[in-house]
Amino acid sequence: MVYADNGYCGKSNRDFINLNEIDDGIMLLEQVNATLTAYEITRNKMISKIRYPIEQCFGLTQKI
């Protein structure tokens, strides 16, 4: 599974993941014409909990 923040929510990234039969862990981005459902918000929070320790590690190493 590929985990990524909503900055990578584009169609080309999702197409690449699906084409290569990889599970999609990209967070969903709220669009101007469509708000996120309760399920999508919960999904984003679950992905954030998995990504948090890794993002924290990268943040700490960049400040050194």
PDBQT receptor file of N, H, CA, C and O in Angstrom, charges set to zero:
ATOM      1  N   MET A   1       0.839  -1.174   0.000  1.00  0.00    +0.000 N 
ATOM      2  CA  MET A   1       0.000   0.000   0.000  1.00  0.00    +0.000 C 
ATOM      3  C   MET A   1       0.888   1.241   0.000  1.00  0.00    +0.000 C 
ATOM      4  O   MET A   1       1.920   1.293   0.669  1.00  0.00    +0.000 OA
ATOM      5  N   VAL A   2       0.466   2.214  -0.752  1.00  0.00    +0.000 N 
ATOM      6  H   VAL A   2      -0.372   2.172  -1.296  1.00  0.00    +0.000 HD
ATOM      7  CA  VAL A   2       1.169   3.497  -0.815  1.00  0.00    +0.000 C 
ATOM      8  C   VAL A   2       0.389   4.497   0.029  1.00  0.00    +0.000 C 
ATOM      9  O   VAL A   2      -0.800   4.719  -0.203  1.00  0.00    +0.000 OA
ATOM     10  N   TYR A   3       1.060   5.101   1.013  1.00  0.00    +0.000 N 
ATOM     11  H   TYR A   3       2.025   4.921   1.202  1.00  0.00    +0.000 HD
ATOM     12  CA  TYR A   3       0.448   6.130   1.841  1.00  0.00    +0.000 C 
ATOM     13  C   TYR A   3       0.998   7.485   1.418  1.00  0.00    +0.000 C 
ATOM     14  O   TYR A   3       2.208   7.654   1.263  1.00  0.00    +0.000 OA
ATOM     15  N   ALA A   4       0.098   8.450   1.233  1.00  0.00    +0.000 N 
ATOM     16  H   ALA A   4      -0.884   8.313   1.359  1.00  0.00    +0.000 HD
ATOM     17  CA  ALA A   4       0.526   9.792   0.844  1.00  0.00    +0.000 C 
ATOM     18  C   ALA A   4      -0.505  10.808   1.312  1.00  0.00    +0.000 C 
ATOM     19  O   ALA A   4      -1.666  10.466   1.534  1.00  0.00    +0.000 OA
ATOM     20  N   ASP A   5      -0.076  12.064   1.461  1.00  0.00    +0.000 N 
ATOM     21  H   ASP A   5       0.868  12.342   1.280  1.00  0.00    +0.000 HD
ATOM     22  CA  ASP A   5      -1.018  13.090   1.868  1.00  0.00    +0.000 C 
ATOM     23  C   ASP A   5      -1.855  13.537   0.672  1.00  0.00    +0.000 C 
ATOM     24  O   ASP A   5      -1.658  13.073  -0.451  1.00  0.00    +0.000 OA
ATOM     25  N   ASN A   6      -2.787  14.441   0.934  1.00  0.00    +0.000 N 
ATOM     26  H   ASN A   6      -2.947  14.817   1.847  1.00  0.00    +0.000 HD
ATOM     27  CA  ASN A   6      -3.735  14.820  -0.115  1.00  0.00    +0.000 C 
ATOM     28  C   ASN A   6      -3.116  15.673  -1.219  1.00  0.00    +0.000 C 
ATOM     29  O   ASN A   6      -3.801  16.005  -2.186  1.00  0.00    +0.000 OA
ATOM     30  N   GLY A   7      -1.867  16.028  -1.102  1.00  0.00    +0.000 N 
ATOM     31  H   GLY A   7      -1.311  15.759  -0.316  1.00  0.00    +0.000 HD
ATOM     32  CA  GLY A   7      -1.179  16.718  -2.187  1.00  0.00    +0.000 C 
ATOM     33  C   GLY A   7      -0.942  15.814  -3.391  1.00  0.00    +0.000 C 
ATOM     34  O   GLY A   7      -0.685  16.293  -4.495  1.00  0.00    +0.000 OA
ATOM     35  N   TYR A   8      -1.029  14.511  -3.172  1.00  0.00    +0.000 N 
ATOM     36  H   TYR A   8      -1.238  14.121  -2.275  1.00  0.00    +0.000 HD
ATOM     37  CA  TYR A   8      -0.831  13.525  -4.243  1.00  0.00    +0.000 C 
ATOM     38  C   TYR A   8      -2.148  12.904  -4.689  1.00  0.00    +0.000 C 
ATOM     39  O   TYR A   8      -2.162  11.797  -5.227  1.00  0.00    +0.000 OA
ATOM     40  N   CYS A   9      -3.243  13.604  -4.472  1.00  0.00    +0.000 N 
ATOM     41  H   CYS A   9      -3.231  14.504  -4.036  1.00  0.00    +0.000 HD
ATOM     42  CA  CYS A   9      -4.583  13.071  -4.710  1.00  0.00    +0.000 C 
ATOM     43  C   CYS A   9      -4.997  13.112  -6.182  1.00  0.00    +0.000 C 
ATOM     44  O   CYS A   9      -6.152  12.818  -6.489  1.00  0.00    +0.000 OA
ATOM     45  N   GLY A  10      -4.123  13.455  -7.071  1.00  0.00    +0.000 N 
ATOM     46  H   GLY A  10      -3.185  13.693  -6.821  1.00  0.00    +0.000 HD
ATOM     47  CA  GLY A  10      -4.476  13.606  -8.476  1.00  0.00    +0.000 C 
ATOM     48  C   GLY A  10      -4.818  12.310  -9.184  1.00  0.00    +0.000 C 
ATOM     49  O   GLY A  10      -4.464  11.221  -8.732  1.00  0.00    +0.000 OA
ATOM     50  N   LYS A  11      -5.508  12.447 -10.296  1.00  0.00    +0.000 N 
ATOM     51  H   LYS A  11      -5.795  13.331 -10.663  1.00  0.00    +0.000 HD
ATOM     52  CA  LYS A  11      -5.948  11.293 -11.080  1.00  0.00    +0.000 C 
ATOM     53  C   LYS A  11      -4.771  10.491 -11.612  1.00  0.00    +0.000 C 
ATOM     54  O   LYS A  11      -4.839   9.262 -11.646  1.00  0.00    +0.000 OA
ATOM     55  N   SER A  12      -3.705  11.142 -12.023  1.00  0.00    +0.000 N 
ATOM     56  H   SER A  12      -3.650  12.140 -11.995  1.00  0.00    +0.000 HD
ATOM     57  CA  SER A  12      -2.562  10.417 -12.588  1.00  0.00    +0.000 C 
ATOM     58  C   SER A  12      -1.919   9.501 -11.544  1.00  0.00    +0.000 C 
ATOM     59  O   SER A  12      -1.523   8.381 -11.868  1.00  0.00    +0.000 OA
ATOM     60  N   ASN A  13      -1.811   9.965 -10.298  1.00  0.00    +0.000 N 
ATOM     61  H   ASN A  13      -2.132  10.875 -10.035  1.00  0.00    +0.000 HD
ATOM     62  CA  ASN A  13      -1.242   9.125  -9.238  1.00  0.00    +0.000 C 
ATOM     63  C   ASN A  13      -2.145   7.935  -8.942  1.00  0.00    +0.000 C 
ATOM     64  O   ASN A  13      -1.663   6.814  -8.777  1.00  0.00    +0.000 OA
ATOM     65  N   ARG A  14      -3.442   8.170  -8.874  1.00  0.00    +0.000 N 
ATOM     66  H   ARG A  14      -3.834   9.081  -9.008  1.00  0.00    +0.000 HD
ATOM     67  CA  ARG A  14      -4.377   7.070  -8.604  1.00  0.00    +0.000 C 
ATOM     68  C   ARG A  14      -4.403   6.067  -9.753  1.00  0.00    +0.000 C 
ATOM     69  O   ARG A  14      -4.492   4.861  -9.527  1.00  0.00    +0.000 OA
ATOM     70  N   ASP A  15      -4.326   6.561 -10.971  1.00  0.00    +0.000 N 
ATOM     71  H   ASP A  15      -4.253   7.541 -11.155  1.00  0.00    +0.000 HD
ATOM     72  CA  ASP A  15      -4.284   5.661 -12.134  1.00  0.00    +0.000 C 
ATOM     73  C   ASP A  15      -3.034   4.782 -12.096  1.00  0.00    +0.000 C 
ATOM     74  O   ASP A  15      -3.107   3.584 -12.370  1.00  0.00    +0.000 OA
ATOM     75  N   PHE A  16      -1.893   5.374 -11.759  1.00  0.00    +0.000 N 
ATOM     76  H   PHE A  16      -1.834   6.347 -11.536  1.00  0.00    +0.000 HD
ATOM     77  CA  PHE A  16      -0.643   4.620 -11.677  1.00  0.00    +0.000 C 
ATOM     78  C   PHE A  16      -0.736   3.527 -10.616  1.00  0.00    +0.000 C 
ATOM     79  O   PHE A  16      -0.312   2.395 -10.848  1.00  0.00    +0.000 OA
ATOM     80  N   ILE A  17      -1.285   3.864  -9.462  1.00  0.00    +0.000 N 
ATOM     81  H   ILE A  17      -1.629   4.784  -9.274  1.00  0.00    +0.000 HD
ATOM     82  CA  ILE A  17      -1.433   2.890  -8.380  1.00  0.00    +0.000 C 
ATOM     83  C   ILE A  17      -2.344   1.747  -8.805  1.00  0.00    +0.000 C 
ATOM     84  O   ILE A  17      -2.026   0.578  -8.585  1.00  0.00    +0.000 OA
ATOM     85  N   ASN A  18      -3.475   2.086  -9.413  1.00  0.00    +0.000 N 
ATOM     86  H   ASN A  18      -3.733   3.036  -9.592  1.00  0.00    +0.000 HD
ATOM     87  CA  ASN A  18      -4.407   1.043  -9.856  1.00  0.00    +0.000 C 
ATOM     88  C   ASN A  18      -3.818   0.195 -10.972  1.00  0.00    +0.000 C 
ATOM     89  O   ASN A  18      -4.012  -1.021 -10.991  1.00  0.00    +0.000 OA
ATOM     90  N   LEU A  19      -3.108   0.810 -11.892  1.00  0.00    +0.000 N 
ATOM     91  H   LEU A  19      -2.951   1.797 -11.876  1.00  0.00    +0.000 HD
ATOM     92  CA  LEU A  19      -2.497   0.083 -12.999  1.00  0.00    +0.000 C 
ATOM     93  C   LEU A  19      -1.493  -0.952 -12.499  1.00  0.00    +0.000 C 
ATOM     94  O   LEU A  19      -1.379  -2.037 -13.069  1.00  0.00    +0.000 OA
ATOM     95  N   ASN A  20      -0.771  -0.616 -11.440  1.00  0.00    +0.000 N 
ATOM     96  H   ASN A  20      -0.864   0.266 -10.977  1.00  0.00    +0.000 HD
ATOM     97  CA  ASN A  20       0.234  -1.511 -10.875  1.00  0.00    +0.000 C 
ATOM     98  C   ASN A  20      -0.304  -2.385  -9.742  1.00  0.00    +0.000 C 
ATOM     99  O   ASN A  20       0.458  -3.055  -9.045  1.00  0.00    +0.000 OA
ATOM    100  N   GLU A  21      -1.625  -2.367  -9.570  1.00  0.00    +0.000 N 
ATOM    101  H   GLU A  21      -2.244  -1.823 -10.136  1.00  0.00    +0.000 HD
ATOM    102  CA  GLU A  21      -2.314  -3.206  -8.581  1.00  0.00    +0.000 C 
ATOM    103  C   GLU A  21      -1.765  -3.007  -7.168  1.00  0.00    +0.000 C 
ATOM    104  O   GLU A  21      -1.527  -3.969  -6.438  1.00  0.00    +0.000 OA
ATOM    105  N   ILE A  22      -1.570  -1.750  -6.801  1.00  0.00    +0.000 N 
ATOM    106  H   ILE A  22      -1.763  -0.968  -7.395  1.00  0.00    +0.000 HD
ATOM    107  CA  ILE A  22      -1.109  -1.375  -5.471  1.00  0.00    +0.000 C 
ATOM    108  C   ILE A  22      -2.314  -0.808  -4.724  1.00  0.00    +0.000 C 
ATOM    109  O   ILE A  22      -3.134  -0.100  -5.309  1.00  0.00    +0.000 OA
ATOM    110  N   ASP A  23      -2.422  -1.119  -3.431  1.00  0.00    +0.000 N 
ATOM    111  H   ASP A  23      -1.756  -1.694  -2.956  1.00  0.00    +0.000 HD
ATOM    112  CA  ASP A  23      -3.515  -0.574  -2.636  1.00  0.00    +0.000 C 
ATOM    113  C   ASP A  23      -3.333   0.926  -2.465  1.00  0.00    +0.000 C 
ATOM    114  O   ASP A  23      -2.221   1.412  -2.260  1.00  0.00    +0.000 OA
ATOM    115  N   ASP A  24      -4.442   1.651  -2.552  1.00  0.00    +0.000 N 
ATOM    116  H   ASP A  24      -5.346   1.256  -2.719  1.00  0.00    +0.000 HD
ATOM    117  CA  ASP A  24      -4.432   3.107  -2.523  1.00  0.00    +0.000 C 
ATOM    118  C   ASP A  24      -4.566   3.622  -1.091  1.00  0.00    +0.000 C 
ATOM    119  O   ASP A  24      -5.600   3.433  -0.450  1.00  0.00    +0.000 OA
ATOM    120  N   GLY A  25      -3.518   4.270  -0.600  1.00  0.00    +0.000 N 
ATOM    121  H   GLY A  25      -2.679   4.424  -1.121  1.00  0.00    +0.000 HD
ATOM    122  CA  GLY A  25      -3.543   4.885   0.717  1.00  0.00    +0.000 C 
ATOM    123  C   GLY A  25      -3.342   6.385   0.637  1.00  0.00    +0.000 C 
ATOM    124  O   GLY A  25      -2.864   6.999   1.590  1.00  0.00    +0.000 OA
ATOM    125  N   ILE A  26      -3.704   6.981  -0.493  1.00  0.00    +0.000 N 
ATOM    126  H   ILE A  26      -4.092   6.481  -1.267  1.00  0.00    +0.000 HD
ATOM    127  CA  ILE A  26      -3.585   8.421  -0.658  1.00  0.00    +0.000 C 
ATOM    128  C   ILE A  26      -4.787   9.086   0.002  1.00  0.00    +0.000 C 
ATOM    129  O   ILE A  26      -5.932   8.698  -0.232  1.00  0.00    +0.000 OA
ATOM    130  N   MET A  27      -4.515  10.083   0.823  1.00  0.00    +0.000 N 
ATOM    131  H   MET A  27      -3.585  10.399   1.013  1.00  0.00    +0.000 HD
ATOM    132  CA  MET A  27      -5.601  10.789   1.486  1.00  0.00    +0.000 C 
ATOM    133  C   MET A  27      -6.445  11.527   0.453  1.00  0.00    +0.000 C 
ATOM    134  O   MET A  27      -5.942  11.948  -0.589  1.00  0.00    +0.000 OA
ATOM    135  N   LEU A  28      -7.721  11.677   0.752  1.00  0.00    +0.000 N 
ATOM    136  H   LEU A  28      -8.129  11.335   1.599  1.00  0.00    +0.000 HD
ATOM    137  CA  LEU A  28      -8.637  12.343  -0.161  1.00  0.00    +0.000 C 
ATOM    138  C   LEU A  28      -8.671  13.835   0.115  1.00  0.00    +0.000 C 
ATOM    139  O   LEU A  28      -8.548  14.267   1.261  1.00  0.00    +0.000 OA
ATOM    140  N   LEU A  29      -8.836  14.608  -0.927  1.00  0.00    +0.000 N 
ATOM    141  H   LEU A  29      -8.936  14.257  -1.858  1.00  0.00    +0.000 HD
ATOM    142  CA  LEU A  29      -8.841  16.060  -0.845  1.00  0.00    +0.000 C 
ATOM    143  C   LEU A  29     -10.254  16.568  -1.084  1.00  0.00    +0.000 C 
ATOM    144  O   LEU A  29     -10.923  16.134  -2.021  1.00  0.00    +0.000 OA
ATOM    145  N   GLU A  30     -10.703  17.478  -0.248  1.00  0.00    +0.000 N 
ATOM    146  H   GLU A  30     -10.159  17.831   0.513  1.00  0.00    +0.000 HD
ATOM    147  CA  GLU A  30     -12.021  18.064  -0.439  1.00  0.00    +0.000 C 
ATOM    148  C   GLU A  30     -11.982  18.978  -1.660  1.00  0.00    +0.000 C 
ATOM    149  O   GLU A  30     -11.107  19.837  -1.775  1.00  0.00    +0.000 OA
ATOM    150  N   GLN A  31     -12.924  18.790  -2.559  1.00  0.00    +0.000 N 
ATOM    151  H   GLN A  31     -13.635  18.093  -2.466  1.00  0.00    +0.000 HD
ATOM    152  CA  GLN A  31     -12.993  19.569  -3.789  1.00  0.00    +0.000 C 
ATOM    153  C   GLN A  31     -13.947  20.746  -3.609  1.00  0.00    +0.000 C 
ATOM    154  O   GLN A  31     -14.749  20.763  -2.675  1.00  0.00    +0.000 OA
ATOM    155  N   VAL A  32     -13.860  21.719  -4.495  1.00  0.00    +0.000 N 
ATOM    156  H   VAL A  32     -13.208  21.705  -5.253  1.00  0.00    +0.000 HD
ATOM    157  CA  VAL A  32     -14.734  22.888  -4.441  1.00  0.00    +0.000 C 
ATOM    158  C   VAL A  32     -16.192  22.462  -4.629  1.00  0.00    +0.000 C 
ATOM    159  O   VAL A  32     -17.089  22.999  -3.978  1.00  0.00    +0.000 OA
ATOM    160  N   ASN A  33     -16.423  21.503  -5.515  1.00  0.00    +0.000 N 
ATOM    161  H   ASN A  33     -15.695  21.067  -6.044  1.00  0.00    +0.000 HD
ATOM    162  CA  ASN A  33     -17.782  21.090  -5.835  1.00  0.00    +0.000 C 
ATOM    163  C   ASN A  33     -18.234  19.826  -5.081  1.00  0.00    +0.000 C 
ATOM    164  O   ASN A  33     -19.345  19.347  -5.308  1.00  0.00    +0.000 OA
ATOM    165  N   ALA A  34     -17.407  19.291  -4.205  1.00  0.00    +0.000 N 
ATOM    166  H   ALA A  34     -16.504  19.680  -4.020  1.00  0.00    +0.000 HD
ATOM    167  CA  ALA A  34     -17.788  18.083  -3.461  1.00  0.00    +0.000 C 
ATOM    168  C   ALA A  34     -17.060  18.055  -2.121  1.00  0.00    +0.000 C 
ATOM    169  O   ALA A  34     -15.832  18.124  -2.070  1.00  0.00    +0.000 OA
ATOM    170  N   THR A  35     -17.817  17.953  -1.055  1.00  0.00    +0.000 N 
ATOM    171  H   THR A  35     -18.814  17.897  -1.097  1.00  0.00    +0.000 HD
ATOM    172  CA  THR A  35     -17.217  17.844   0.269  1.00  0.00    +0.000 C 
ATOM    173  C   THR A  35     -16.990  16.370   0.598  1.00  0.00    +0.000 C 
ATOM    174  O   THR A  35     -17.598  15.487  -0.007  1.00  0.00    +0.000 OA
ATOM    175  N   LEU A  36     -16.114  16.119   1.556  1.00  0.00    +0.000 N 
ATOM    176  H   LEU A  36     -15.620  16.836   2.047  1.00  0.00    +0.000 HD
ATOM    177  CA  LEU A  36     -15.820  14.746   1.954  1.00  0.00    +0.000 C 
ATOM    178  C   LEU A  36     -16.967  14.176   2.781  1.00  0.00    +0.000 C 
ATOM    179  O   LEU A  36     -17.583  14.882   3.580  1.00  0.00    +0.000 OA
ATOM    180  N   THR A  37     -17.244  12.894   2.581  1.00  0.00    +0.000 N 
ATOM    181  H   THR A  37     -16.744  12.320   1.932  1.00  0.00    +0.000 HD
ATOM    182  CA  THR A  37     -18.263  12.214   3.372  1.00  0.00    +0.000 C 
ATOM    183  C   THR A  37     -17.662  11.838   4.731  1.00  0.00    +0.000 C 
ATOM    184  O   THR A  37     -16.454  11.961   4.937  1.00  0.00    +0.000 OA
ATOM    185  N   ALA A  38     -18.499  11.387   5.638  1.00  0.00    +0.000 N 
ATOM    186  H   ALA A  38     -19.479  11.287   5.471  1.00  0.00    +0.000 HD
ATOM    187  CA  ALA A  38     -18.024  10.970   6.961  1.00  0.00    +0.000 C 
ATOM    188  C   ALA A  38     -17.034   9.813   6.832  1.00  0.00    +0.000 C 
ATOM    189  O   ALA A  38     -16.041   9.763   7.557  1.00  0.00    +0.000 OA
ATOM    190  N   TYR A  39     -17.303   8.877   5.905  1.00  0.00    +0.000 N 
ATOM    191  H   TYR A  39     -18.110   8.918   5.316  1.00  0.00    +0.000 HD
ATOM    192  CA  TYR A  39     -16.388   7.757   5.685  1.00  0.00    +0.000 C 
ATOM    193  C   TYR A  39     -15.035   8.250   5.190  1.00  0.00    +0.000 C 
ATOM    194  O   TYR A  39     -13.996   7.780   5.655  1.00  0.00    +0.000 OA
ATOM    195  N   GLU A  40     -15.037   9.191   4.255  1.00  0.00    +0.000 N 
ATOM    196  H   GLU A  40     -15.880   9.573   3.877  1.00  0.00    +0.000 HD
ATOM    197  CA  GLU A  40     -13.782   9.704   3.697  1.00  0.00    +0.000 C 
ATOM    198  C   GLU A  40     -12.969  10.457   4.748  1.00  0.00    +0.000 C 
ATOM    199  O   GLU A  40     -11.741  10.367   4.755  1.00  0.00    +0.000 OA
ATOM    200  N   ILE A  41     -13.623  11.186   5.621  1.00  0.00    +0.000 N 
ATOM    201  H   ILE A  41     -14.620  11.259   5.616  1.00  0.00    +0.000 HD
ATOM    202  CA  ILE A  41     -12.930  11.880   6.707  1.00  0.00    +0.000 C 
ATOM    203  C   ILE A  41     -12.304  10.871   7.659  1.00  0.00    +0.000 C 
ATOM    204  O   ILE A  41     -11.162  11.042   8.086  1.00  0.00    +0.000 OA
ATOM    205  N   THR A  42     -13.054   9.811   7.997  1.00  0.00    +0.000 N 
ATOM    206  H   THR A  42     -13.982   9.673   7.651  1.00  0.00    +0.000 HD
ATOM    207  CA  THR A  42     -12.540   8.749   8.864  1.00  0.00    +0.000 C 
ATOM    208  C   THR A  42     -11.368   8.049   8.205  1.00  0.00    +0.000 C 
ATOM    209  O   THR A  42     -10.378   7.745   8.870  1.00  0.00    +0.000 OA
ATOM    210  N   ARG A  43     -11.461   7.787   6.903  1.00  0.00    +0.000 N 
ATOM    211  H   ARG A  43     -12.265   8.033   6.362  1.00  0.00    +0.000 HD
ATOM    212  CA  ARG A  43     -10.377   7.149   6.148  1.00  0.00    +0.000 C 
ATOM    213  C   ARG A  43      -9.116   8.003   6.202  1.00  0.00    +0.000 C 
ATOM    214  O   ARG A  43      -8.023   7.482   6.424  1.00  0.00    +0.000 OA
ATOM    215  N   ASN A  44      -9.261   9.317   6.000  1.00  0.00    +0.000 N 
ATOM    216  H   ASN A  44     -10.149   9.741   5.820  1.00  0.00    +0.000 HD
ATOM    217  CA  ASN A  44      -8.113  10.222   6.065  1.00  0.00    +0.000 C 
ATOM    218  C   ASN A  44      -7.462  10.193   7.444  1.00  0.00    +0.000 C 
ATOM    219  O   ASN A  44      -6.236  10.221   7.551  1.00  0.00    +0.000 OA
ATOM    220  N   LYS A  45      -8.268  10.136   8.495  1.00  0.00    +0.000 N 
ATOM    221  H   LYS A  45      -9.264  10.113   8.409  1.00  0.00    +0.000 HD
ATOM    222  CA  LYS A  45      -7.729  10.098   9.855  1.00  0.00    +0.000 C 
ATOM    223  C   LYS A  45      -6.970   8.800  10.102  1.00  0.00    +0.000 C 
ATOM    224  O   LYS A  45      -5.927   8.805  10.757  1.00  0.00    +0.000 OA
ATOM    225  N   MET A  46      -7.486   7.688   9.581  1.00  0.00    +0.000 N 
ATOM    226  H   MET A  46      -8.333   7.683   9.048  1.00  0.00    +0.000 HD
ATOM    227  CA  MET A  46      -6.793   6.403   9.744  1.00  0.00    +0.000 C 
ATOM    228  C   MET A  46      -5.459   6.419   9.014  1.00  0.00    +0.000 C 
ATOM    229  O   MET A  46      -4.464   5.916   9.535  1.00  0.00    +0.000 OA
ATOM    230  N   ILE A  47      -5.425   6.984   7.825  1.00  0.00    +0.000 N 
ATOM    231  H   ILE A  47      -6.233   7.392   7.402  1.00  0.00    +0.000 HD
ATOM    232  CA  ILE A  47      -4.184   7.090   7.058  1.00  0.00    +0.000 C 
ATOM    233  C   ILE A  47      -3.203   8.009   7.787  1.00  0.00    +0.000 C 
ATOM    234  O   ILE A  47      -2.004   7.731   7.821  1.00  0.00    +0.000 OA
ATOM    235  N   SER A  48      -3.701   9.092   8.366  1.00  0.00    +0.000 N 
ATOM    236  H   SER A  48      -4.675   9.318   8.338  1.00  0.00    +0.000 HD
ATOM    237  CA  SER A  48      -2.837  10.029   9.098  1.00  0.00    +0.000 C 
ATOM    238  C   SER A  48      -2.148   9.348  10.276  1.00  0.00    +0.000 C 
ATOM    239  O   SER A  48      -0.976   9.611  10.543  1.00  0.00    +0.000 OA
ATOM    240  N   LYS A  49      -2.857   8.486  10.976  1.00  0.00    +0.000 N 
ATOM    241  H   LYS A  49      -3.809   8.272  10.759  1.00  0.00    +0.000 HD
ATOM    242  CA  LYS A  49      -2.287   7.788  12.125  1.00  0.00    +0.000 C 
ATOM    243  C   LYS A  49      -1.147   6.863  11.708  1.00  0.00    +0.000 C 
ATOM    244  O   LYS A  49      -0.197   6.665  12.465  1.00  0.00    +0.000 OA
ATOM    245  N   ILE A  50      -1.240   6.305  10.521  1.00  0.00    +0.000 N 
ATOM    246  H   ILE A  50      -2.012   6.466   9.906  1.00  0.00    +0.000 HD
ATOM    247  CA  ILE A  50      -0.175   5.433  10.009  1.00  0.00    +0.000 C 
ATOM    248  C   ILE A  50       1.005   6.278   9.528  1.00  0.00    +0.000 C 
ATOM    249  O   ILE A  50       2.160   5.916   9.755  1.00  0.00    +0.000 OA
ATOM    250  N   ARG A  51       0.721   7.394   8.869  1.00  0.00    +0.000 N 
ATOM    251  H   ARG A  51      -0.217   7.687   8.685  1.00  0.00    +0.000 HD
ATOM    252  CA  ARG A  51       1.762   8.240   8.299  1.00  0.00    +0.000 C 
ATOM    253  C   ARG A  51       2.492   9.073   9.346  1.00  0.00    +0.000 C 
ATOM    254  O   ARG A  51       3.652   9.433   9.144  1.00  0.00    +0.000 OA
ATOM    255  N   TYR A  52       1.836   9.384  10.457  1.00  0.00    +0.000 N 
ATOM    256  H   TYR A  52       0.894   9.091  10.621  1.00  0.00    +0.000 HD
ATOM    257  CA  TYR A  52       2.388  10.303  11.443  1.00  0.00    +0.000 C 
ATOM    258  C   TYR A  52       3.790   9.932  11.931  1.00  0.00    +0.000 C 
ATOM    259  O   TYR A  52       4.674  10.788  11.894  1.00  0.00    +0.000 OA
ATOM    260  N   PRO A  53       4.038   8.695  12.388  1.00  0.00    +0.000 N 
ATOM    261  CA  PRO A  53       5.387   8.387  12.884  1.00  0.00    +0.000 C 
ATOM    262  C   PRO A  53       6.477   8.557  11.818  1.00  0.00    +0.000 C 
ATOM    263  O   PRO A  53       7.594   8.971  12.127  1.00  0.00    +0.000 OA
ATOM    264  N   ILE A  54       6.152   8.243  10.593  1.00  0.00    +0.000 N 
ATOM    265  H   ILE A  54       5.244   7.907  10.341  1.00  0.00    +0.000 HD
ATOM    266  CA  ILE A  54       7.116   8.362   9.501  1.00  0.00    +0.000 C 
ATOM    267  C   ILE A  54       7.380   9.830   9.185  1.00  0.00    +0.000 C 
ATOM    268  O   ILE A  54       8.529  10.240   9.018  1.00  0.00    +0.000 OA
ATOM    269  N   GLU A  55       6.308  10.620   9.104  1.00  0.00    +0.000 N 
ATOM    270  H   GLU A  55       5.375  10.287   9.240  1.00  0.00    +0.000 HD
ATOM    271  CA  GLU A  55       6.452  12.055   8.842  1.00  0.00    +0.000 C 
ATOM    272  C   GLU A  55       7.233  12.731   9.962  1.00  0.00    +0.000 C 
ATOM    273  O   GLU A  55       8.036  13.627   9.702  1.00  0.00    +0.000 OA
ATOM    274  N   GLN A  56       7.010  12.317  11.187  1.00  0.00    +0.000 N 
ATOM    275  H   GLN A  56       6.358  11.589  11.398  1.00  0.00    +0.000 HD
ATOM    276  CA  GLN A  56       7.723  12.891  12.323  1.00  0.00    +0.000 C 
ATOM    277  C   GLN A  56       9.224  12.606  12.207  1.00  0.00    +0.000 C 
ATOM    278  O   GLN A  56      10.050  13.476  12.484  1.00  0.00    +0.000 OA
ATOM    279  N   CYS A  57       9.562  11.406  11.802  1.00  0.00    +0.000 N 
ATOM    280  H   CYS A  57       8.891  10.699  11.577  1.00  0.00    +0.000 HD
ATOM    281  CA  CYS A  57      10.961  11.038  11.610  1.00  0.00    +0.000 C 
ATOM    282  C   CYS A  57      11.621  11.916  10.549  1.00  0.00    +0.000 C 
ATOM    283  O   CYS A  57      12.728  12.415  10.753  1.00  0.00    +0.000 OA
ATOM    284  N   PHE A  58      10.939  12.104   9.415  1.00  0.00    +0.000 N 
ATOM    285  H   PHE A  58      10.040  11.699   9.250  1.00  0.00    +0.000 HD
ATOM    286  CA  PHE A  58      11.492  12.945   8.360  1.00  0.00    +0.000 C 
ATOM    287  C   PHE A  58      11.650  14.385   8.839  1.00  0.00    +0.000 C 
ATOM    288  O   PHE A  58      12.641  15.043   8.522  1.00  0.00    +0.000 OA
ATOM    289  N   GLY A  59      10.675  14.871   9.601  1.00  0.00    +0.000 N 
ATOM    290  H   GLY A  59       9.871  14.336   9.859  1.00  0.00    +0.000 HD
ATOM    291  CA  GLY A  59      10.747  16.235  10.121  1.00  0.00    +0.000 C 
ATOM    292  C   GLY A  59      11.924  16.439  11.051  1.00  0.00    +0.000 C 
ATOM    293  O   GLY A  59      12.574  17.484  11.025  1.00  0.00    +0.000 OA
ATOM    294  N   LEU A  60      12.195  15.446  11.865  1.00  0.00    +0.000 N 
ATOM    295  H   LEU A  60      11.667  14.597  11.886  1.00  0.00    +0.000 HD
ATOM    296  CA  LEU A  60      13.316  15.551  12.807  1.00  0.00    +0.000 C 
ATOM    297  C   LEU A  60      14.648  15.502  12.086  1.00  0.00    +0.000 C 
ATOM    298  O   LEU A  60      15.570  16.228  12.458  1.00  0.00    +0.000 OA
ATOM    299  N   THR A  61      14.778  14.672  11.071  1.00  0.00    +0.000 N 
ATOM    300  H   THR A  61      14.029  14.082  10.768  1.00  0.00    +0.000 HD
ATOM    301  CA  THR A  61      16.068  14.548  10.376  1.00  0.00    +0.000 C 
ATOM    302  C   THR A  61      16.366  15.765   9.521  1.00  0.00    +0.000 C 
ATOM    303  O   THR A  61      17.537  16.071   9.297  1.00  0.00    +0.000 OA
ATOM    304  N   GLN A  62      15.356  16.471   9.033  1.00  0.00    +0.000 N 
ATOM    305  H   GLN A  62      14.405  16.223   9.215  1.00  0.00    +0.000 HD
ATOM    306  CA  GLN A  62      15.595  17.651   8.202  1.00  0.00    +0.000 C 
ATOM    307  C   GLN A  62      16.051  18.843   9.010  1.00  0.00    +0.000 C 
ATOM    308  O   GLN A  62      16.691  19.744   8.466  1.00  0.00    +0.000 OA
ATOM    309  N   LYS A  63      15.741  18.875  10.291  1.00  0.00    +0.000 N 
ATOM    310  H   LYS A  63      15.221  18.144  10.732  1.00  0.00    +0.000 HD
ATOM    311  CA  LYS A  63      16.114  20.019  11.118  1.00  0.00    +0.000 C 
ATOM    312  C   LYS A  63      17.548  19.927  11.619  1.00  0.00    +0.000 C 
ATOM    313  O   LYS A  63      18.081  20.901  12.151  1.00  0.00    +0.000 OA
ATOM    314  N   ILE A  64      18.162  18.796  11.459  1.00  0.00    +0.000 N 
ATOM    315  H   ILE A  64      17.729  18.005  11.027  1.00  0.00    +0.000 HD
ATOM    316  CA  ILE A  64      19.541  18.600  11.935  1.00  0.00    +0.000 C 
ATOM    317  C   ILE A  64      20.523  19.185  10.958  1.00  0.00    +0.000 C 
ATOM    318  O   ILE A  64      21.731  19.119  11.183  1.00  0.00    +0.000 OA
TER     319      ILE A  64
